[in-house]
């Protein structure tokens, strides 16, 4: 049996479990099990596995082996976890976002490509580096860290009500060498001062929709990071009402939204004094970000 046969077995296991992109996930798990990069594993594909590396998913299933046994057992274990629909990123312990690596665990929402649209929009439109930015509901810290690292803004604050999430976010900020200031706060509750820009990817899934989501999301993402209340708009109402008190004159706001929420969120923020409201679509063509400016008082 060769390494490529091990990969094929893992891929088939994931396909039977209904995992999307089963081959990609199996390759990532194989890299993880062997401690190699994708390029490094390509050179291993035709190598014969150690004869002792047959069957078993526990260390007690084998005796001393100088070859592939440990990697084989690790691969069996992690493919079993993925087949049970545990997210790939949580198994690997890391997720990519805006070209950076972020540690993820069950305390935070896994960064997704859709959210890169939010970060990219801010970076494209906010060219002045001498501004202060606030990221609400920061989770893993991916948005705030990307804005500080790639935008070079003078001040970036990030808040979350979850102490566990903030612990993860602070670790990510250190790993990515991004000096972000973190605040434990329920939205604006403990936020000091005012800002030029406010960004947020708040919970926006209607409560009764959560149980219909993919197992990777429904069973593994923190529900508090998903649940936007009965209509999915609870956090947008609070942000729309409270953001004007934390924005400087002509301050801007950028919000990630669900694909069908553009009209409702636009109406909410328009009623609170925001103008120049725009909807930005993601790479799939779905409405993804609301951008607006707070009208300066006369």
RATA-V518875 format. One record per backbone hydrogen bond with DSSP energy under -1.0 kcal/mol. NH is the residue of the N-H (numbers start at 0). CO is the residue of the C=O. Records with the same first field share a line. If there is no record, write none. Layout:
BEGIN
NH: CO  CO
END
This chain:
BEGIN
2: 46
3: 44
5: 1
6: 2
7: 3
8: 4
9: 5
10: 6
11: 7
12: 8
13: 9
14: 10
15: 11
16: 12
17: 14
18: 13
24: 20
25: 21
26: 22
27: 23
28: 24
29: 25
30: 26
31: 27
32: 28
33: 29
34: 30
35: 30
40: 36
41: 37
43: 40
46: 43
48: 0
52: 49
53: 51
60: 57
61: 58
71: 67
72: 68
73: 69
74: 70
75: 71
76: 72
77: 73
78: 74
79: 75
80: 76
81: 77
82: 78
83: 79
84: 81
85: 80
90: 86
91: 87
92: 88
93: 88
94: 101
96: 99
99: 96
101: 94
107: 104
115: 112
116: 113
118: 114
119: 115
120: 116
121: 117
122: 118
123: 119
124: 120
125: 121
126: 124
130: 128
132: 154
133: 196
134: 156
135: 198
137: 158
140: 137
144: 140
145: 141
146: 142
147: 143
148: 144
149: 145
150: 146
151: 147
153: 128
154: 130
156: 132
157: 180
158: 134
159: 182
165: 161
166: 162
167: 163
168: 164
169: 165
170: 166
171: 167
172: 168
173: 169
174: 170
175: 171
176: 173
177: 172
179: 177
180: 155
182: 157
184: 159
186: 184
188: 185
190: 187
194: 245
195: 131
196: 131
197: 251
198: 133
199: 253
204: 225
206: 228
208: 205
211: 208
212: 209
216: 213
217: 213
218: 214
220: 216
224: 221
225: 222
226: 222
227: 204
233: 227
236: 232
237: 233
238: 234
239: 235
240: 236
241: 237
242: 238
244: 241
245: 242
247: 194
250: 247
251: 195
252: 291
253: 197
254: 289
255: 199
256: 287
260: 257
264: 260
265: 261
266: 262
267: 263
268: 264
269: 265
270: 266
272: 269
273: 268
274: 292
277: 290
279: 288
281: 285
284: 281
287: 279
288: 279
289: 254
290: 277
291: 252
292: 274
293: 250
294: 272
END
